[in-house]
């Protein structure tokens, strides 16, 4: 059972890490400034970038913890991790 949970955690962390890195690359606050969209659009782009950086750091930390310690995260952290991965997968499937 622990092996299955370990694999689920690894896959969820990789999904979130990949999506976060993709979003970080695409979030460009400077482009919002250059397009003349205004301060609000630039602030939103910065907040989006910072939030995805936090997701990437969290998923990377879980991934490293699982690879080096091989101890599962707490159940609440596990549920948040898998829940976010399900949301990412659902949005990708929905996009086509």
C-alpha positions as CSV (number, residue, x, y, z in Angstrom):
1,X,0.0,0.0,0.0
2,X,2.8,2.4,0.8
3,X,4.4,1.7,-2.6
4,X,1.2,2.7,-4.4
5,X,0.9,5.9,-2.3
6,X,4.6,6.6,-3.0
7,X,4.0,6.3,-6.8
8,X,0.9,8.4,-6.6
9,X,2.8,11.1,-4.8
10,X,5.7,11.0,-7.2
11,X,3.3,11.3,-10.2
12,X,1.3,14.1,-8.6
13,X,4.5,16.0,-7.8
14,X,5.8,15.6,-11.4
15,X,2.4,16.8,-12.9
16,X,2.4,19.8,-10.7
17,X,6.1,20.6,-11.2
18,X,5.7,20.3,-15.0
19,X,2.6,22.5,-15.1
20,X,4.1,25.0,-12.8
21,X,7.2,25.3,-14.9
22,X,5.1,25.7,-18.0
23,X,3.0,28.5,-16.4
24,X,6.1,30.3,-15.0
25,X,7.5,30.4,-18.5
26,X,4.3,31.7,-20.0
27,X,3.5,34.3,-17.2
28,X,5.2,37.5,-18.3
29,X,4.5,40.6,-16.2
30,X,6.8,42.6,-18.4
31,X,4.7,41.8,-21.5
32,X,1.6,43.1,-19.6
33,X,3.5,46.3,-19.0
34,X,4.6,46.6,-22.7
35,X,1.1,46.0,-24.0
36,X,-0.2,48.9,-22.0
37,X,-2.8,46.8,-20.2
38,X,-2.3,48.8,-17.1
39,X,-1.1,48.3,-13.5
40,X,-3.8,45.9,-12.6
41,X,-3.0,43.5,-15.4
42,X,0.7,43.7,-14.5
43,X,-0.1,43.0,-10.8
44,X,-2.2,40.0,-11.8
45,X,0.6,38.6,-14.0
46,X,3.1,39.0,-11.1
47,X,0.7,37.3,-8.7
48,X,0.2,34.4,-11.1
49,X,3.9,34.0,-11.6
50,X,4.7,34.1,-7.9
51,X,1.9,31.5,-7.1
52,X,3.2,29.1,-9.7
53,X,6.7,29.5,-8.4
54,X,5.4,28.5,-5.0
55,X,3.6,25.5,-6.5
56,X,6.9,24.5,-8.2
57,X,8.9,24.8,-5.0
58,X,6.3,22.8,-3.1
59,X,6.1,20.1,-5.7
60,X,9.9,20.0,-6.1
61,X,10.3,19.7,-2.3
62,X,7.8,16.8,-2.1
63,X,9.6,15.1,-5.1
64,X,13.0,15.5,-3.4
65,X,11.7,14.3,-0.1
66,X,10.2,11.2,-1.7
67,X,13.3,10.4,-3.6
68,X,15.8,10.9,-0.8
69,X,13.9,10.1,2.4
70,X,11.3,7.8,0.9
71,X,8.8,8.9,3.6
72,X,5.3,9.9,2.6
73,X,4.1,13.4,3.3
74,X,1.4,13.9,6.0
75,X,-2.1,12.9,4.9
76,X,-3.3,16.5,4.6
77,X,-0.4,17.5,2.4
78,X,-0.9,14.3,0.3
79,X,-4.5,15.2,-0.3
80,X,-3.6,18.8,-1.3
81,X,-0.9,17.5,-3.6
82,X,-3.1,15.0,-5.3
83,X,-6.0,17.3,-5.5
84,X,-4.0,20.0,-7.3
85,X,-2.7,17.4,-9.7
86,X,-6.2,16.3,-10.4
87,X,-7.2,19.9,-11.1
88,X,-4.2,20.3,-13.5
89,X,-5.0,17.1,-15.3
90,X,-8.7,18.0,-15.6
91,X,-8.0,21.4,-17.0
92,X,-5.6,19.8,-19.6
93,X,-8.2,17.3,-20.6
94,X,-10.8,20.0,-20.9
95,X,-8.5,22.1,-23.1
96,X,-8.2,19.1,-25.5
